[in-house]
Amino acid sequence: MDQVFSSCSAVIPTISGKTKLVGLVGWPVEHTLSPLIQNTAFAAAGLDYVYVPLAVRPEDLPQAFSGLRSLGFEGVNVTVPHKVAVMSLIDAVDRSAELVGAVNTVVFTDKGTTGYNTDMAGFSASLEAQGVLVNERRALVIGAGGAARAVVCGLLEGGVQTVVVGARSVAKVEKFAASFDSGRVRGYAWDSASFTEAVGASDIVVNCTPIGMYPHMDQSVALDWEVLPSNAVVCDLIYNPPFTKLLTKAKETGRKVVGGAGMLVEQGALAFELWTGEQAPRQAMYQALRELVANRS
Ligand code: NAP
């Protein structure tokens, strides 16, 4: 395959009539890092695929999906605000998407379209890659949005003992916690005494809010470091910057940390594998993300 080099070390394949199409459906999609990561992966694996961002307004989603089918797309990633709405536009929903209640990857075949959720397994794989075990551990999740749902599902699948979710809105977090019928998830306002008590009994903390994300790197979710066990693992889903203020403080206090790059790459790698049937070149994907984040910051 002929190749040209972009400003990063990414290798972009030459597009021909045989090139297979995949992409990202979202609104907006201007800031996505996935095209660079996925196109680097296709090039590294020697596969003739191209990944394109596809900005689709919510009201145009049904039409866009039938268009993707007609255009012969192999599959797509789906991001905000379409992750739930897309479920009514596909033929089958995999267990992963059923559990999370959202689809982030669709595979198109002659037999129909199937929706998957690779965020959940991507998060779990990012912990495994760092040697972090969740079985029988007590987890603390901060934030109660879409990513938190995938994280909580991953933790429950991994055999976690309990998950305490903290968010600024008590009504939202209680509803969020009640939506899991495992009996292992509780939700509290993050300024409550119950939440502080849970901090003191946590083995793993996961920030699932955008607080501390570029360009607001001086911000951090509030965590009582005196109360948090000294051997707790602290994770942040944010990947830009790679070391948020939260992770920096955790590291300074001697705790193990896991950043969001792992989840981003692992969920993308799983989508790559669903589309192509080939093993994803994870190291090339991590490297592409590292370079991109360094360039953007
Ligand atoms: P979301 O659905 O909008 O949920 C965000 C959550 O954070 C909500 O609970 C929200 O509370 C809370 N929140 C947001 N801003 C806040 C603030 N200033 N103060 C207090 N709480 C705040 O977003 P999401 O899709 O779950 O994404 C959350 C983060 O995860 C983002 O930074 C995203 O980039 C990251 N993420 C990373 C990956 C990865 O692969 N590494 C994947 C997905 C997401 P309210 O409901 O009260 O607003």
Boltz pocket constraint, residues with backbone or C-beta under 6 A from the ligand:
constraints:
  - pocket:
      binder: B
      contacts: [[A, 119], [A, 142], [A, 143], [A, 144], [A, 145], [A, 146], [A, 147], [A, 148], [A, 167], [A, 168], [A, 169], [A, 172], [A, 207], [A, 208], [A, 209], [A, 210], [A, 211], [A, 213], [A, 236], [A, 237], [A, 238], [A, 239], [A, 260], [A, 261], [A, 263], [A, 264], [A, 265], [A, 267]]
      max_distance: 6.0
